[in-house]
Amino acid sequence: MKKTIAIQGAEGSNHHKVARDFYGDKIALKECMSFDVLVDSLLDKSANLGVMALENTIAGSIIPNYALIDNNNLHIIGEQYLNIHHHLMALKGQKIEDIKEVCSHPMALLQCKEFFKKYPHIKLVEDVDTAEVAKRIAKENLIGIAAIAPKIAAEIFGLAVLEDEIQTIKDNSTRFVIVQTDKPAEDETVNKASIKFQLSHKRGSLAAILNAMSDCKMNLTKIQSLPVIETPWKYSFFVDVTFEDYNDYKKAISLIEIMAEDFKVLGVFKNGRQSLS
């Protein structure tokens, strides 16, 4: 039976590439034009799994997605780091001098702004999704319009790549997580965890938690704070840790559970850094 995977964006997007890299080609895609719609598709069971971008080396953390995962009790079951490559593509038979307009997601346009300074005749237009533009160009046979999208989009929709690697900063990667509604079975081969907790206003409360993690041989790889809307000046902390021994992780969790408020394990999974591609 095919897995149905909800992605933010369209077929040919980076979210699609992550889904394909993680689960192979034999998947059914559910295209969602927002992360809220993606989460809804998991809650109403029209998708089994979801792929969500969580942070980028240039743009930083995608804060609302932390809240979506937490508020909807989703479980992170995996992660993937993907190098982001932007390519300029259009219908075959055209050159860059023939292009009058480039449409893409605002972040993609921003990340390629330096490239387009060489082509002042091209108008840059913000759109909802990179791959969706590529799909529309192919479907509607749009002459003189180009998209900025991953190379997978050119392959899927039969477009010509006019320029490769047009992003200003070449070393740009995004961390994606795989989420689902059901809690997975315990797996002692995992080596990374995402947890969330709140702390009282007592001095040194965060330092005490971090010291407990260190004593249990946890390596802190990420800490992100979000304000607790209902309680002004109180914060939730979202923390990622890696570890070598699952028993060390269990010990750390039992300590943090006692020391912190509103403690929750968002997911325990295998470190995805080795999958960077």
Residue pairs with C-beta under 8 A, 6 or more apart in sequence:
2 26
2 27
2 28
3 23
3 27
3 28
3 48
3 49
4 27
4 28
4 29
4 30
4 46
4 47
4 48
4 49
5 19
5 23
5 27
5 28
5 29
5 30
5 47
5 48
5 49
5 50
5 51
6 30
6 32
6 38
6 41
6 42
6 46
6 47
6 49
6 50
6 51
7 13
7 15
7 16
7 18
7 19
7 29
7 30
7 31
7 32
7 38
7 50
7 51
8 15
8 32
8 33
8 34
8 35
8 38
8 51
8 52
8 53
9 15
9 16
9 31
9 32
9 33
9 129
9 130
9 131
9 132
10 16
10 31
10 129
10 131
10 132
10 135
11 29
11 31
11 131
11 135
11 153
11 156
12 130
12 131
12 134
12 135
12 149
12 150
12 152
12 153
12 155
12 156
12 157
13 129
13 130
13 131
13 132
13 149
13 150
13 153
14 53
14 82
14 84
14 130
14 150
14 174
14 176
15 51
15 52
15 53
15 176
16 29
16 131
16 152
17 82
17 150
17 152
18 51
18 80
18 82
18 176
19 27
19 29
19 51
20 27
20 152
21 80
21 82
21 275
21 277
22 51
22 78
22 80
22 178
23 49
30 41
30 46
30 47
32 38
32 41
33 128
33 129
33 132
35 52
35 64
35 65
35 68
36 68
38 47
38 50
38 52
39 50
39 68
39 72
39 74
41 47
41 50
42 48
42 49
42 50
42 72
42 74
42 179
42 180
42 181
43 72
43 181
45 181
48 180
49 77
49 178
49 179
49 180
50 74
50 178
50 179
50 180
51 176
51 177
51 178
51 179
52 65
52 68
52 69
52 176
52 177
52 179
53 62
53 65
53 174
53 175
53 176
54 61
54 62
54 65
54 66
54 79
54 175
54 176
54 177
55 61
55 62
55 174
55 175
55 222
56 62
56 84
56 172
56 173
56 174
56 175
57 171
57 172
57 173
57 174
58 111
58 169
58 172
59 107
61 224
63 224
63 226
66 224
66 226
66 238
67 226
68 74
69 76
69 177
69 179
69 266
70 196
70 236
70 238
70 264
70 266
72 181
73 181
74 179
74 180
74 181
74 266
75 179
75 180
75 181
75 182
75 183
75 184
75 266
75 267
76 177
76 178
76 179
76 194
76 266
76 267
76 269
77 178
77 179
77 180
77 184
77 267
77 269
78 177
78 178
78 269
78 270
78 272
79 175
79 176
79 177
79 178
79 192
79 269
79 270
79 271
79 272
80 175
80 176
80 178
80 272
80 275
81 173
81 174
81 175
81 176
81 272
81 273
81 275
81 276
82 173
82 174
82 176
82 276
82 277
83 171
83 172
83 173
83 276
83 277
84 111
84 167
84 172
84 173
84 174
85 150
85 151
85 164
85 165
85 167
86 108
86 111
86 112
86 148
86 149
86 150
86 165
86 166
86 167
87 148
87 149
87 150
87 151
87 154
87 161
87 163
87 164
87 165
87 166
88 96
88 99
88 102
88 115
88 146
88 147
88 148
88 161
88 162
88 163
88 166
89 134
89 137
89 146
89 147
89 148
89 149
89 153
89 154
89 159
89 160
89 161
89 162
90 98
90 99
90 137
90 145
90 146
90 147
90 159
90 160
90 162
91 137
91 138
91 141
91 142
91 143
91 159
91 160
92 158
92 159
92 160
93 160
94 143
94 144
94 160
94 162
95 162
96 119
96 146
96 162
96 163
98 143
98 144
99 119
99 122
99 144
99 145
99 146
99 162
100 121
100 122
100 123
100 144
100 145
101 122
101 123
101 124
101 125
101 144
101 145
101 146
102 109
102 116
102 122
102 123
102 124
102 125
102 145
102 146
102 147
102 148
103 125
103 126
103 127
103 133
103 145
103 146
103 147
104 112
104 124
104 125
104 126
104 127
104 130
104 133
104 147
104 148
104 149
105 126
105 127
105 128
105 129
105 130
105 148
106 126
108 130
108 148
108 149
109 124
109 126
109 148
111 167
111 168
111 169
111 172
112 148
112 166
112 167
112 168
113 168
114 168
115 163
115 166
115 167
115 168
116 122
116 124
122 146
127 133
130 147
130 148
130 149
130 150
130 153
131 147
131 149
131 150
131 152
131 153
133 147
133 148
133 149
134 147
134 149
134 153
134 154
134 156
134 157
134 159
135 153
135 156
135 157
136 142
137 145
137 146
137 147
137 157
137 159
138 157
138 158
138 159
139 157
146 162
147 153
147 159
148 166
151 161
153 159
154 160
154 161
173 276
175 272
177 194
177 267
178 269
179 267
187 268
188 246
189 246
189 270
190 246
190 268
190 269
190 270
191 242
191 243
191 244
191 270
191 271
192 221
192 240
192 241
192 242
192 243
192 268
192 269
192 270
192 271
192 272
193 240
193 241
193 243
193 249
193 253
193 265
193 267
193 268
193 269
194 238
194 239
194 240
194 265
194 266
194 267
194 268
195 238
195 239
195 241
195 253
195 256
195 263
195 264
195 265
195 266
196 236
196 237
196 238
196 239
196 262
196 263
196 264
196 266
197 209
197 236
197 237
197 239
197 256
197 260
197 261
197 262
197 263
197 264
198 228
198 234
198 235
198 236
198 237
198 260
198 261
198 262
199 205
199 206
199 209
199 235
199 237
199 260
199 261
200 261
201 234
205 259
206 237
208 259
209 256
209 259
209 260
210 220
212 252
212 255
212 256
212 259
213 220
213 239
213 241
213 252
213 256
214 220
216 243
216 248
216 249
216 251
216 252
216 255
217 243
217 244
217 245
217 248
218 241
218 242
218 243
218 248
218 249
218 252
219 241
219 242
219 243
220 239
220 240
220 241
221 240
221 241
221 242
222 238
222 239
222 240
223 237
223 238
223 239
223 240
224 237
224 238
224 239
225 235
225 236
225 237
225 238
226 235
226 236
226 238
227 233
227 234
227 235
227 236
228 234
228 235
228 236
236 262
238 266
241 249
241 252
242 271
243 249
243 252
249 268
253 265
256 263
257 263
